Amino acid sequence: MIRIFPRILAVLACAGAPCIAEEGHSHGDEVALGTATMGEWQVTANRIGEWKAGTDGAATVDLVPAKPAAKAVRVWIGTEDAAGSVKAKGEAETAHPGGWHCHVAVPNPIPEGAAFWVAIEDDAGGRHKASFPLEPEATK
């Protein structure tokens, strides 16, 4: 139980910005990367803090409506086929229905034309995929 408590705190702390992953550690401010319709959901992808090549980046993926819940949310940075990328499975945020907290490996170097990819698996086994820019339009 003691080991689970810090993870619960991390999920609760990430409900708003800045996102605090563990006591005394902050990922940074949440920045919206974009919104897309994926299956029955309106999906917003958010970067938390900066993403630097060769590091672990934090993100949230928000699904509206929260019900029906997705079976799984996976993310990666790179190309659509994920060649050379590491896919990561998000964790559902119990304090934020429809929210998924994700850690994503930022490749080094970041491939030309790379994007933040989100793949959602629904309860029926359907798969939905969309990409989002690594930087919001206003900062490019």
C-alpha positions, 0 to 999 in steps of 0.5 A: 500500500505504501508503494501505491500511495505516491502513484495515487498522489501523482495522478491526483496532482496531474489533474491540473497544471503544473503536473507534479509527478512525485513529491518535489518533482514537477513535469511543468505546465500543460500545453494543448497540442491539438484536438481530433475526433477519434472514434466516438471521442473528441480527443485533446493531446497535451504536452506537459513541460518541455520534450527534449530529445533523448528524454522521457516526456510527460503528456495527457490525453483527454477523451470526451465523453469519458464514457464509454471508457477506452480500453487502452491509450498508447502514445509515441513520438515519431512517424505513423508506423512508429519505426524507431519509436517506443510506444507507451501505454497511458494510465487512466486518471481516476480523479479525471474521468476520460483523462489518461496520463502518459510518459513518452520516450522522446527519440534522439534525434527526433525524426524529420516530420515527427508527431505525437501519435495517439492510438486508442483501443475501444471495448469492441477492439476497434483502433483509432489513431491520430497525430498531433504536432510536437509544438502548438501552432502558436509557438512554431 
